[in-house]
């Protein structure tokens, strides 16, 4: 087994060892999970499964609705503090809070040390994200102006980064790394905008007392950060309390995940030089106490050296990065697929054509499929002409157009906002889901087709690109 960072091969201790039986059995799954597109493929599979389940027959549609909307789950601390909600609520308000924690961690990392950390790097993706949010919202509003359905104007604003980056990954070296960095940065800026829209425009009946309680918990979390607490448990337990207070305040509970992410430490306890010095000393101690015929199971001195190295690793790696790495596989292979399974199963009444021809569906389809690429490419063109920003190295305008269409894959966040906008109107929610699914399908096909016509270009040097960032 080995690791690669920026193409540098870093062997691990199992390099060239004969694999165990367990490793041979799990190797296909490990290889699949390592693919950049794997999360998007699992998400796609769950989406297709939900659609088939909800439309196979009336009995299947009833079982789908019963499982997610009528099966109740009760979780409580005391008789007065707890919830009895359906499975759909626990997925959308509970599990998705963990996903939003991951989104918040990625946003914080990008703002502090990533592609959004400097004005020069951040200007183009931020401008593109703004254009890619405003144009779809205006198109939707044009189709629904004067109707109650105008409340769904935020639905076509967001980009599903897992699907979009999954499609880019399928293209391999045909697209430059700088384009993947641009799309990731654009989608993260897009997520930040969508979060602000959710918090400001899809919040009703605010309870100021619980907002004050939430503020007190946030103050505690920031104090823990300042005092140097660097174990996840010190933040996760108050984070659960924060989630409860945010929910009780009237703000959507998932916003608690983003607020919690803002308090997570991003600084290392020790610097690189100190880490190297003490880790080498531990390795020397491990070697010094090596005894023929004994291994780490029976050699307490060697175990102590190994534990010291493990502690040094935690002291060097910031909690933000450790939490991000720990949550990511759960989000990619469990939370988001389960969310898709619970939300994408729209039962189409009267045929797909009728459901897709209403103002809600048309506003979303044209908003995502037309508004996204037009908003992104026009805003990028204006920014480059005004010399506010420049295209990344190795990226052409055809690349930007292809990415613009891929940004029209709104799926996860769009479905999430649709549930908020039309929580009390099942017909409107059904039409919104149809529009989201059709627009995401069209955007992925056209975006992929455009990028397939781009000629592969030599990769620029790493220092020209800046640090590569991880995706969802």
C-alpha positions in Angstrom: 0.0 0.0 0.0 1.2 3.5 -0.7 0.1 7.1 -0.8 0.6 9.8 -3.4 0.7 13.5 -2.8 1.1 15.7 -5.9 2.3 12.6 -7.7 5.0 11.8 -5.2 5.0 8.1 -4.3 5.2 7.6 -0.5 5.5 3.9 0.4 4.0 2.6 3.6 5.1 -0.3 5.8 3.0 -2.8 3.8 4.8 -2.0 0.6 5.5 -5.2 -1.4 4.2 -7.4 1.4 2.0 -10.4 0.4 -1.6 -9.3 1.1 -3.5 -11.1 3.9 -6.8 -12.8 3.0 -8.8 -9.9 4.4 -6.8 -7.5 2.3 -7.5 -9.5 -0.8 -11.2 -9.7 -0.1 -11.5 -6.0 0.6 -9.1 -4.8 -2.1 -11.8 -4.2 -4.8 -13.9 -2.1 -2.3 -10.8 -0.2 -1.2 -9.8 0.6 -4.9 -13.4 1.7 -5.6 -13.5 4.0 -2.5 -10.2 5.5 -3.6 -11.6 6.6 -6.9 -12.4 10.3 -7.2 -15.7 9.4 -8.8 -16.8 6.7 -6.4 -18.9 8.9 -4.1 -20.8 10.3 -7.2 -21.4 6.7 -8.5 -22.9 5.6 -5.2 -25.0 8.7 -5.1 -26.2 8.0 -8.7 -27.0 4.4 -7.8 -29.1 5.5 -4.8 -30.9 8.1 -6.9 -31.8 5.6 -9.6 -32.9 3.1 -6.9 -35.2 5.7 -5.3 -36.8 6.6 -8.6 -37.4 2.9 -9.5 -38.8 2.2 -6.0 -41.2 5.2 -6.0 -42.5 4.5 -9.5 -42.4 0.7 -9.9 -46.0 0.3 -8.7 -48.6 1.8 -6.4 -47.6 -0.7 -3.7 -43.9 0.2 -4.1 -44.7 3.9 -4.0 -46.7 3.4 -0.8 -43.9 1.4 0.8 -41.4 4.1 -0.1 -43.6 6.8 1.5 -44.3 4.7 4.5 -40.7 4.0 5.3 -39.4 7.5 5.1 -42.5 9.5 6.2 -44.5 7.3 8.5 -41.9 5.2 10.4 -41.2 7.2 13.5 -38.0 7.2 15.5 -37.8 8.6 19.1 -34.6 9.8 20.6 -34.7 11.6 24.0 -32.5 12.6 26.9 -35.3 13.2 29.4 -39.1 13.2 29.3 -39.1 16.9 28.4 -36.1 16.9 26.0 -36.2 14.7 22.9 -37.7 14.1 19.5 -40.2 11.7 17.9 -39.8 12.3 14.2 -40.1 10.3 11.0 -37.1 8.8 9.3 -37.1 11.5 6.6 -36.7 14.2 9.3 -33.8 12.4 11.0 -32.0 12.1 7.7 -32.6 15.7 6.5 -32.2 17.5 9.9 -29.9 15.0 11.7 -27.6 13.2 9.3 -27.3 16.2 7.0 -26.0 18.3 9.9 -22.9 16.1 9.8 -22.6 16.7 6.1 -22.9 20.4 6.7 -20.2 20.1 9.3 -18.0 18.7 6.5 -19.0 21.5 4.2 -18.2 24.0 6.9 -14.8 22.4 7.5 -14.0 22.6 3.8 -15.1 26.2 3.6 -12.9 27.2 6.6 -9.9 25.3 5.2 -10.3 27.0 1.9 -10.7 30.4 3.4 -7.7 30.1 5.7 -5.1 28.0 3.8 -6.7 26.9 0.4 -7.6 28.4 -2.9 -9.9 31.0 -1.3 -7.2 32.2 1.1 -5.9 35.0 -1.1 -7.8 37.6 -3.2 -5.7 36.6 -6.3 -6.7 32.9 -6.1 -10.2 33.4 -4.8 -11.4 36.2 -7.1 -12.3 34.1 -10.2 -14.1 31.2 -8.4 -16.0 33.7 -6.2 -17.0 35.8 -9.1 -18.0 32.7 -11.0 -20.0 31.4 -8.0 -21.9 34.7 -7.7 -22.8 34.8 -11.4 -23.8 31.1 -11.2 -26.2 31.8 -8.3 -27.7 35.1 -9.5 -28.6 34.0 -13.1 -30.5 30.8 -12.1 -32.4 32.6 -9.4 -33.5 35.3 -11.8 -34.6 32.7 -14.4 -36.6 30.9 -11.8 -38.2 34.1 -10.6 -39.1 35.0 -14.1 -41.2 31.8 -14.5 -42.8 32.0 -11.0 -43.2 35.8 -10.4 -46.5 36.6 -8.7 -47.1 32.9 -7.7 -46.7 31.2 -4.3 -44.0 29.1 -5.9 -41.7 32.1 -6.1 -40.5 30.9 -2.6 -38.4 28.3 -4.4 -36.1 30.8 -6.0 -33.1 29.4 -4.1 -33.4 25.9 -5.5 -31.4 26.3 -8.7 -28.6 28.2 -7.1 -26.4 25.4 -5.7 -23.9 23.0 -7.2 -23.5 19.3 -6.2 -19.8 19.1 -5.9 -19.7 15.2 -5.6 -21.4 14.7 -8.9 -19.5 17.4 -10.7 -16.1 16.3 -9.5 -17.0 12.7 -10.1 -17.6 13.5 -13.8 -14.4 15.5 -14.0 -12.6 12.5 -12.5 -13.9 10.2 -15.3 -12.1 12.4 -17.8 -8.7 11.7 -16.2 -5.8 13.7 -17.7 -8.0 15.2 -20.4 -8.7 18.0 -18.0 -6.0 19.9 -16.2 -5.7 19.7 -12.4 -6.1 23.5 -12.3 -9.6 23.0 -13.7 -10.5 20.6 -10.9 -9.2 23.1 -8.4 -11.3 25.8 -10.0 -14.5 23.8 -9.9 -13.9 22.7 -6.3 -13.3 26.3 -5.2 -16.3 27.5 -7.2 -18.5 24.8 -5.6 -17.3 25.6 -2.1 -18.0 29.4 -2.6 -21.3 28.3 -4.1 -22.0 26.2 -0.9 -21.3 29.2 1.2 -23.8 31.3 -0.7 -26.4 28.5 -0.5 -25.9 28.3 3.3 -26.4 32.0 3.6 -29.6 31.7 1.6 -30.9 28.9 3.8 -30.1 30.7 7.0 -31.5 34.1 5.9 -34.4 33.4 3.6 -35.6 29.9 4.6 -35.9 30.6 8.3 -39.3 31.5 9.9 -40.6 32.1 13.4 -37.2 32.9 15.1 -37.0 32.2 18.8 -34.6 34.7 20.2 -34.1 32.9 23.5 -32.7 29.8 21.8 -30.6 32.0 19.5 -29.1 33.4 22.7 -28.5 29.9 24.0 -26.8 29.1 20.7 -24.6 32.1 21.0 -23.5 31.0 24.5 -22.6 27.6 23.2 -20.6 29.2 20.3 -18.8 31.4 22.8 -17.9 28.2 24.8 -16.6 26.5 21.6 -14.4 29.4 20.6 -13.1 29.5 24.2 -12.2 25.9 23.9 -10.3 26.7 20.7 -8.4 29.6 22.3 -7.5 27.4 25.3 -5.9 24.8 23.1 -8.4 21.9 23.3 -7.6 19.8 20.3 -9.6 16.6 20.7 -12.8 16.2 18.7 -14.9 15.1 21.7 -14.6 18.6 23.3 -16.3 20.1 20.3 -18.8 17.3 19.3 -20.6 17.2 22.6 -21.3 20.9 22.8 -22.0 20.6 19.0 -25.0 18.3 19.8 -26.3 20.9 22.2 -25.8 23.6 19.6 -27.7 21.6 17.1 -30.7 21.3 19.6 -30.7 25.1 20.3 -30.4 26.0 16.6 -33.3 23.7 15.7 -35.4 25.2 18.6 -34.6 28.7 17.5 -36.4 28.2 14.1 -33.2 28.2 12.0 -32.7 25.0 10.1 -30.8 22.5 12.4 -28.2 21.7 9.8 -26.7 25.3 10.1 -25.4 24.1 13.4 -22.9 21.9 11.5 -21.5 25.0 9.7 -21.3 27.0 12.9 -19.5 24.2 14.7 -17.0 24.0 11.9 -16.1 27.6 12.4 -14.9 26.9 15.9 -12.7 23.9 15.1 -8.9 24.5 15.5 -6.8 24.8 12.4 -3.5 25.3 14.0 -0.9 22.6 14.8 0.2 22.0 18.3 3.9 21.6 17.2 5.8 22.8 14.1 7.3 20.6 11.5 10.9 20.8 12.9 9.8 19.8 16.3 7.7 17.0 14.9 10.7 15.7 12.9 13.0 15.9 15.8 10.8 14.0 18.3 9.5 11.5 15.8 13.1 10.6 14.8 14.0 10.2 18.4 11.0 7.8 18.8 12.2 5.8 15.8 15.7 5.7 17.2 14.3 4.4 20.5 12.3 1.8 18.6 15.4 0.6 16.8 17.5 0.8 20.0 15.1 -1.5 22.0 14.8 -4.0 19.2 15.4 -7.5 20.7 15.9 -10.6 18.5 13.0 -13.0 18.8 10.6 -10.3 20.2 8.2 -8.0 18.4 6.0 -5.1 19.4 3.5 -7.4 21.0 6.0 -8.3 23.8 8.3 -5.3 23.7 6.9 -2.5 25.9 9.7 -0.1 24.9 8.9 -0.4 21.3 5.2 0.0 22.0 6.0 3.2 23.9 7.9 4.5 20.8 5.0 3.7 18.5 2.5 5.5 20.8 4.9 8.5 20.9 4.9 8.7 17.1 1.1 8.4 17.1 0.8 11.4 19.5 3.3 13.4 17.5 1.1 12.8 14.4 -1.9 14.2 16.2 0.1 17.1 17.5 1.2 18.0 14.0 -2.1 17.4 12.1 -4.7 20.1 12.9 -8.0 18.9 14.3 -9.8 20.5 11.3 -7.9 18.2 8.8 -8.4 15.2 11.0 -12.1 15.7 11.4 -12.5 16.4 7.7 -10.7 13.2 6.8 -12.7 11.2 9.3 -16.1 12.5 8.2 -15.5 12.5 4.4 -16.0 8.7 3.8 -19.1 8.7 5.9 -20.5 11.6 4.0 -19.6 10.3 0.6 -20.7 6.6 1.1 -23.5 6.8 3.7 -25.0 10.2 4.5 -25.4 11.7 1.0 -26.5 8.4 -0.6 -29.1 7.9 2.2 -30.2 11.5 1.6 -30.7 10.8 -2.1 -32.6 7.6 -1.4 -34.9 9.4 1.0 -35.5 12.5 -1.2 -35.1 11.5 -4.9 -37.9 9.1 -5.0 -40.5 11.4 -6.6 -43.7 9.6 -7.7 -44.6 11.3 -11.0 -48.3 11.8 -11.4 -49.7 12.3 -14.9 -46.4 11.6 -16.7 -43.0 13.2 -16.8 -43.9 15.6 -19.5 -46.7 17.2 -17.5 -44.6 17.4 -14.3 -41.7 19.0 -16.2 -43.8 21.6 -18.0 -45.0 23.6 -15.0 -43.4 27.0 -14.0 -41.6 25.4 -11.0 -40.0 22.6 -13.1 -39.2 24.9 -16.0 -37.7 27.6 -13.8 -35.4 25.0 -12.2 -34.5 23.2 -15.4 -33.6 26.5 -17.3 -32.1 27.9 -14.1 -29.6 25.1 -13.7 -29.1 24.0 -17.3 -29.0 27.5 -18.9 -28.6 30.0 -16.0 -25.6 28.2 -14.4 -23.3 28.1 -17.4 -24.4 31.5 -18.7 -23.9 33.1 -15.2 -20.5 31.5 -14.7 -19.0 32.2 -18.1 -20.3 35.8 -18.4 -19.1 36.6 -14.9 -15.7 35.1 -15.6 -15.4 36.9 -18.9 -16.2 40.3 -17.3 -13.8 39.6 -14.5 -10.9 38.8 -16.9 -11.7 41.8 -19.1 -11.7 44.1 -16.0 -8.4 42.3 -14.9 -10.0 41.4 -11.6 -8.9 37.8 -12.3 -7.4 35.6 -14.9 -8.0 32.0 -16.1 -6.1 29.3 -14.3 -3.0 27.9 -16.0 -3.9 25.4 -18.7 -7.6 26.3 -18.6 -9.4 27.5 -21.8 -12.8 29.1 -22.2 -14.1 25.8 -23.5 -13.1 24.3 -20.1 -15.0 27.1 -18.3 -18.1 26.4 -20.4 -17.9 22.7 -19.7 -17.5 23.4 -16.0 -20.4 25.9 -16.2 -22.6 23.1 -17.3 -21.3 20.7 -14.7 -22.1 23.3 -12.1 -25.7 23.0 -13.2 -25.8 19.6 -11.4 -27.6 21.0 -8.4 -28.8 17.7 -7.0 -28.0 17.4 -3.2 -28.2 21.0 -2.1 -31.0 21.8 -4.6 -33.1 18.9 -3.2 -32.3 20.1 0.3 -33.5 23.7 -0.4 -36.6 22.3 -2.2 -37.6 20.5 0.9 -37.4 23.8 2.8 -39.2 25.9 0.2 -42.1 23.5 -0.3 -42.3 21.7 3.0 -46.1 22.1 3.1 -46.9 21.6 -0.6 -46.3 18.1 -1.9 -47.3 18.9 -5.5 -44.8 21.8 -5.7 -42.1 19.7 -4.1 -42.8 16.9 -6.7 -42.4 19.3 -9.6 -39.3 20.8 -8.0 -37.7 17.3 -7.7 -38.5 16.5 -11.3 -36.9 19.7 -12.5 -33.8 19.1 -10.4 -33.3 15.6 -11.7 -33.9 16.5 -15.3 -31.6 19.6 -15.1 -28.9 17.7 -13.4 -29.0 14.9 -16.0 -28.9 17.4 -18.9 -26.2 19.4 -17.4 -24.0 16.3 -16.7 -24.4 15.0 -20.3 -23.7 18.4 -22.0 -20.8 19.3 -19.6 -19.2 15.9 -20.1 -19.6 16.2 -23.9 -18.0 19.7 -24.0 -15.0 18.6 -21.9 -14.5 15.5 -24.0 -13.8 17.8 -27.0 -11.0 19.6 -25.1 -7.5 18.7 -26.1 -5.3 17.4 -23.3 -2.6 19.9 -22.3 0.6 19.3 -20.4 0.3 19.8 -16.7 1.8 23.0 -15.3 4.4 22.8 -12.6 3.0 22.4 -9.0 4.2 25.8 -7.9 2.2 27.4 -10.7 -0.9 25.7 -9.5 -0.7 26.3 -5.8 -1.7 23.6 -3.4 -4.1 20.9 -4.6 -7.2 20.5 -2.5 -9.3 17.5 -1.6 -12.8 17.1 -2.9 -16.0 15.8 -1.1 
